[in-house]
Amino acid sequence: MSVRAKIRACCSLSSVLAISLLTAANAHAAAATEETAPDAAVTEGPDPDAIVVTGATETTGLSLSSRETPQSVTVIDSERMQEQGLYDISEVLEQIVGIQTNRSSALGTDGTNYTARGFEVKNYLVDGVARPSNLYGFTEDTADMIAYERIEVIRGSAGMMTGTGQPSAAINMIRKRPGETTRASVSATLGSWDMYRLEGDLGGAVTSDGHVRARVAGAWQDNQTFIDREHAKRQALYGVVEADLGPNTLLTAGVEYQNFRNEGASRGGVPLYFTDGTRTHFSRSTNGGANWSDFSRKSVNLFASVAHDFSPNWHLQVDAEHKSGSYDETIGYFFGTAIDKDTGLGGTLYSTRWASDLTLDAIYANLRGTFEAFGQEQHVALRSATPSSTTTRPPTPAGGMAATT
């Protein structure tokens, strides 16, 4: 069981003005009530108890609402992430209906995966742009949510977005965007197992006419876990600028930095049974990893896009990005399925190091629109992608196993 306490401050210029005028408005309303004629007409407003749900998604690449999308779609926005304390993508996915979390080792290792409809989820997208799914260590499975406005998950094949569809699901991570209203928030969170987190988010118009807007956000987190000697750290920074180049053209540019490290983490668990079939009764907090075991991931992503509306029905967007990242895993953990109760033999210490650097350059183009044909509205989406990635693997010592007693 985890316990968290949060202190949060949030304000905007409009809310400050509203607070300052609240007292005067209440006094004026009270005076006006006394002077109102008994037979004054009263116009009823919206039912305060009514629940109105609106929303739209472009997870399919088409301008369809969630109701119109012929697949199961789940959206978790930043408000829910804050309310539930969902600070990384793994915590968000654990809340998604139809997504099963299979975690046999610590976060940041290859022992954590997600399945949907019996197949592993490998398709990650950022702002609708697919990420490489075959590059170990460079997926988005440790991403901090400070940079993201919402997470969309579409279950089933999403080949229109990812190029190659998979029967499991696709995870679309939508970045935060600035608004014209200046808003700022700061929060601090304290939790179980020495969990400390600080967040800051500031955004709004840069120019008086609101045609240029910017937003910056950052997070720092330090925590242990219920597993002994496991210590995780993460830092994330995000900045984005939007500029209206014309009434129908929008330029967006930004940078995202993610840094995750998990010290003392194990890539596997401990045996449940001895060789004679009896239970081992290891504590839930038992850590099979060495003190020097270390998993780290870093990435810097520069991105830019130009979007233009040719008409209310046709939209073109061109995205470009440059991503550089690295992972470094010093691995040392207990490896074995059973231990002899009398001799203690049967387990080994697996040790090795995996490390690599990545550079990704890509340009994406997306044209979508609607037209009337055969008595119905037809939706069209054309996508083009030219990703190019290079990885370099420095010399690493060969893995090995040593018998333990």
C-alpha positions in Angstrom: 0.0 0.0 0.0 1.3 3.4 -1.0 0.5 6.7 0.7 1.0 10.0 -0.9 0.4 13.6 0.2 0.4 16.5 -2.2 0.7 20.3 -2.0 -0.3 22.1 -5.1 -0.7 25.8 -6.1 -2.2 26.8 -9.4 -3.3 30.2 -10.7 -4.0 32.3 -13.8 -4.4 36.0 -14.4 -8.1 35.5 -15.0 -8.6 33.6 -11.7 -6.7 36.3 -9.8 -9.1 39.0 -11.2 -12.0 36.7 -10.4 -11.0 36.3 -6.8 -10.4 40.1 -6.4 -13.9 40.9 -7.7 -15.7 38.1 -5.9 -16.5 40.0 -2.8 -17.8 43.1 -4.6 -19.9 40.9 -6.9 -21.5 39.1 -4.0 -22.4 42.4 -2.3 -23.9 43.8 -5.5 -25.9 40.6 -6.0 -27.3 40.8 -2.5 -28.4 44.4 -2.9 -30.0 43.6 -6.3 -32.0 40.8 -4.8 -33.7 43.1 -2.3 -34.8 45.4 -5.1 -36.1 42.7 -7.5 -39.8 42.9 -8.2 -41.8 39.9 -6.9 -43.1 39.1 -10.4 -39.7 39.3 -12.1 -39.2 36.7 -14.8 -36.6 34.1 -14.1 -34.7 32.4 -16.9 -33.5 28.9 -16.1 -29.9 28.0 -17.0 -28.4 24.6 -17.7 -29.2 21.9 -15.2 -26.3 22.0 -12.7 -26.7 18.2 -12.1 -26.4 17.4 -15.8 -23.2 15.6 -16.9 -22.0 16.6 -20.4 -19.1 14.6 -21.8 -17.3 15.8 -24.9 -14.1 14.7 -26.5 -12.3 13.9 -29.7 -9.3 11.8 -30.7 -7.1 11.5 -33.7 -5.7 8.2 -32.7 -6.8 6.6 -36.0 -5.3 9.4 -38.1 -8.8 10.6 -39.1 -10.8 13.5 -37.6 -13.3 11.2 -35.8 -14.7 11.6 -32.3 -14.3 8.8 -29.8 -17.9 7.7 -30.5 -17.3 7.5 -34.3 -14.0 5.5 -33.9 -14.8 1.9 -34.7 -12.4 0.6 -32.1 -12.1 0.7 -28.3 -10.3 4.0 -27.3 -9.4 5.1 -23.8 -8.1 8.6 -23.0 -6.5 9.6 -19.7 -5.9 13.4 -19.4 -3.4 15.4 -17.3 -6.1 16.2 -14.7 -6.7 12.5 -13.9 -2.9 11.9 -13.9 -2.5 14.6 -11.2 -5.5 13.4 -9.2 -4.3 9.8 -9.1 -0.6 10.5 -9.0 0.2 8.8 -12.3 3.7 10.2 -12.9 5.1 7.9 -15.6 3.7 6.0 -18.5 3.8 2.7 -16.7 1.5 4.0 -14.0 -0.9 5.3 -16.6 -1.0 2.1 -18.6 -1.9 0.2 -15.4 -5.2 2.2 -15.4 -6.1 1.4 -19.0 -9.0 -1.0 -19.5 -7.8 -4.0 -21.5 -4.1 -3.5 -20.9 -2.3 -6.1 -18.8 0.9 -5.3 -17.0 3.5 -8.0 -16.8 6.3 -6.9 -14.5 8.9 -9.6 -13.6 11.6 -7.1 -12.8 12.2 -3.4 -12.0 11.1 -0.5 -14.1 13.7 0.4 -16.7 14.6 -3.2 -17.4 13.4 -5.5 -20.2 11.3 -7.4 -17.6 8.3 -5.1 -17.9 5.9 -5.4 -20.8 2.3 -4.8 -21.6 -0.2 -7.0 -23.4 -3.6 -6.4 -25.0 -5.8 -9.1 -26.5 -3.1 -11.6 -25.9 -0.3 -9.8 -27.7 2.5 -7.5 -26.5 2.0 -3.8 -26.9 5.0 -2.4 -28.9 3.5 0.6 -30.7 4.3 3.9 -29.1 3.4 7.3 -30.8 4.1 10.9 -29.7 1.7 13.4 -31.1 0.5 10.8 -33.5 4.0 10.1 -34.9 5.1 6.4 -34.5 8.3 5.6 -32.6 10.6 2.8 -33.6 9.5 -0.4 -31.9 12.5 -2.6 -32.6 15.2 -0.5 -30.8 15.9 -1.9 -27.3 16.3 0.7 -24.7 14.8 3.6 -26.7 11.1 3.0 -26.3 8.9 5.4 -24.2 8.2 3.0 -21.4 10.0 5.1 -18.7 8.7 8.5 -19.9 7.7 11.1 -17.2 4.2 12.5 -17.8 5.1 16.1 -17.0 5.5 16.8 -20.8 2.1 15.2 -21.8 -1.4 16.5 -21.9 -3.1 13.1 -22.3 -2.5 9.5 -23.2 -4.7 7.9 -25.9 -4.8 4.1 -26.2 -6.5 2.4 -29.1 -7.0 -1.3 -28.8 -6.6 -3.4 -31.9 -4.6 -2.7 -35.0 -3.7 0.9 -35.7 -1.9 0.5 -39.0 -3.0 3.9 -40.3 -0.9 5.5 -37.6 2.0 3.0 -37.2 2.5 1.7 -40.7 2.5 -1.9 -39.5 -0.6 -2.8 -37.5 -0.5 -5.2 -34.5 -3.5 -6.9 -32.9 -2.6 -5.6 -29.4 -2.9 -1.8 -29.1 -1.2 1.5 -29.8 -0.2 4.2 -27.2 -0.4 7.8 -28.4 1.2 10.3 -26.1 0.0 13.8 -26.8 2.4 16.6 -25.6 1.2 19.7 -23.8 0.5 22.9 -25.7 0.5 26.5 -24.6 -2.7 28.6 -24.4 -3.3 32.3 -24.6 -4.2 32.6 -20.9 -1.2 32.8 -18.6 -1.2 29.9 -16.1 1.3 28.7 -13.6 1.3 25.7 -11.2 3.8 24.3 -8.7 3.3 21.1 -6.8 5.2 19.0 -4.3 4.4 15.3 -3.5 5.5 13.2 -0.6 4.9 9.4 -0.6 5.7 6.0 0.8 9.2 4.6 0.6 10.8 8.0 0.7 9.1 9.3 -2.4 9.7 13.0 -3.2 8.5 14.9 -6.3 8.5 18.5 -7.4 6.7 19.8 -10.5 6.4 23.2 -12.2 4.4 24.3 -15.2 4.2 27.8 -16.7 2.6 28.8 -20.0 0.7 31.6 -21.8 0.9 34.2 -24.5 4.3 35.8 -25.2 3.1 38.7 -27.3 0.2 41.0 -26.5 -1.9 39.8 -29.5 -1.5 36.2 -28.4 -0.1 35.1 -31.7 3.1 33.7 -30.0 2.6 31.4 -27.1 5.0 29.3 -25.0 5.0 26.7 -22.2 7.7 25.2 -20.0 7.3 22.3 -17.5 9.7 20.3 -15.4 9.7 17.5 -12.8 12.2 16.0 -10.4 11.5 12.8 -8.5 13.5 10.7 -6.1 12.1 7.5 -4.6 12.8 4.1 -3.2 10.3 1.2 -3.6 8.9 -1.7 -1.6 11.9 -3.7 -2.8 15.0 -3.4 -0.6 17.9 -1.3 -1.9 16.1 -0.2 -5.0 16.4 3.6 -5.7 14.9 5.4 -8.6 15.6 8.9 -9.8 14.1 10.9 -12.7 14.3 14.4 -14.2 12.2 15.8 -17.0 12.2 19.1 -18.8 9.9 20.3 -21.5 9.5 23.5 -23.5 7.4 24.4 -26.5 6.6 27.5 -28.5 3.7 28.1 -30.9 3.4 30.9 -33.4 0.5 31.8 -35.7 2.1 32.4 -39.1 -1.3 33.3 -40.5 -5.0 32.7 -39.8 -4.7 29.1 -41.0 -1.0 28.3 -40.4 0.6 27.2 -37.1 4.3 26.7 -36.4 5.3 24.6 -33.3 8.8 24.0 -32.0 10.1 22.5 -28.8 12.5 20.3 -26.8 11.9 17.4 -24.4 14.5 16.0 -22.0 14.0 12.7 -20.1 16.5 11.2 -17.6 15.7 8.0 -15.7 17.9 5.9 -13.4 17.2 2.9 -11.2 20.0 1.8 -8.9 20.1 -1.6 -7.2 17.4 -2.9 -9.4 17.0 -6.6 -10.3 16.2 -7.9 -13.7 14.4 -10.9 -12.1 12.7 -12.2 -9.0 13.6 -14.8 -6.5 12.4 -18.5 -6.5 9.0 -19.3 -5.0 10.0 -23.0 -4.3 12.9 -25.1 -3.1 13.9 -28.1 -5.1 11.8 -30.3 -2.8 8.7 -28.4 -3.7 8.3 -26.5 -0.4 7.8 -22.7 -0.4 10.9 -20.5 0.1 8.9 -17.8 1.9 11.1 -15.0 0.8 9.9 -11.5 1.8 8.0 -9.5 -0.7 10.8 -6.9 -0.4 13.6 -9.3 -1.1 15.9 -7.9 -3.8 17.9 -10.3 -5.9 19.9 -7.5 -7.5 23.5 -6.5 -6.6 24.2 -3.2 -4.9 26.1 -2.1 -8.0 23.3 -3.0 -10.5 22.3 0.1 -12.4 19.8 1.0 -15.2 19.8 4.4 -16.8 18.2 6.0 -19.8 18.5 9.5 -21.2 17.1 11.3 -24.2 16.9 14.7 -25.8 14.2 15.3 -28.5 14.1 18.4 -30.7 10.9 18.7 -32.7 9.1 21.2 -35.0 6.0 21.1 -37.1 4.0 23.3 -39.5 0.3 22.8 -39.8 -2.0 24.5 -42.4 -5.8 24.3 -42.9 -6.6 24.7 -46.6 -10.3 24.7 -45.7 -12.5 23.6 -42.9 -12.2 20.1 -44.3 -8.6 19.7 -45.3 -5.5 19.8 -43.1 -1.8 19.3 -43.8 0.9 18.9 -41.1 4.6 18.3 -41.6 6.7 17.2 -38.6 10.5 17.0 -38.2 12.4 15.7 -35.2 15.9 14.9 -34.0 16.3 12.6 -31.1 19.5 11.6 -29.4 19.5 9.1 -26.5 21.5 6.5 -24.6 21.0 3.7 -22.2 23.5 2.0 -19.9 22.7 -1.1 -17.9 25.1 -2.7 -15.5 23.4 -5.9 -14.7 23.9 -8.2 -11.7 21.1 -10.3 -10.2 20.2 -13.7 -8.8 19.2 -16.1 -11.6 17.6 -19.4 -10.9 14.3 -21.3 -10.6 14.9 -23.3 -7.5 17.3 -23.6 -4.6 18.3 -26.7 -2.6 17.1 -26.2 0.9 20.0 -28.1 2.5 23.0 -27.0 0.4 21.8 -23.6 -0.9 22.9 -24.5 -4.4 20.9 -24.0 -7.5 21.2 -20.3 -8.1 23.7 -18.2 -10.1 24.7 -14.6 -10.3 24.2 -13.2 -13.8 26.3 -10.2 -14.6 26.9 -8.2 -17.8 26.6 -4.7 -19.2 24.4 -3.4 -22.0 24.9 0.1 -23.4 24.1 1.9 -26.6 23.7 5.4 -28.1 20.9 6.4 -30.5 20.4 9.1 -33.1 17.0 9.4 -34.8 16.1 11.9 -37.6 12.7 11.8 -39.2 10.3 13.9 -41.3 6.6 13.1 -41.3 3.8 14.4 -43.4 0.1 14.0 -42.8 -2.8 15.1 -45.1 -6.3 14.4 -44.0 -9.7 15.7 -45.1 -13.3 14.9 -45.9 -15.4 15.0 -49.0 -18.9 14.1 -50.1 -19.4 10.9 -52.2 -22.0 8.3 -52.7 -24.4 10.3 -50.5 -22.1 10.2 -47.4 -19.1 12.0 -45.9 -15.9 10.3 -46.8 -12.7 10.6 -44.6 -9.2 10.4 -46.2 -5.8 10.3 -44.5 -2.5 10.1 -46.3 0.7 9.7 -44.3 4.4 9.7 -45.3 7.4 8.9 -43.0 11.1 9.0 -43.6 12.8 8.0 -40.3 16.5 7.3 -40.1 18.2 5.9 -37.0 21.7 4.9 -36.1 22.9 3.1 -33.0 26.4 2.6 -31.6 27.3 0.0 -29.1 30.5 0.6 -27.1 32.6 -2.4 -26.2 31.1 -4.2 -23.2 32.2 -7.2 -21.2 30.7 -10.5 -22.0 27.9 -11.7 -19.8 28.6 -14.5 -17.4 27.2 -16.6 -14.6 28.9 -17.6 -11.3 27.7 -20.3 -9.1 26.4 -19.2 -5.7 26.0 -21.0 -2.4 
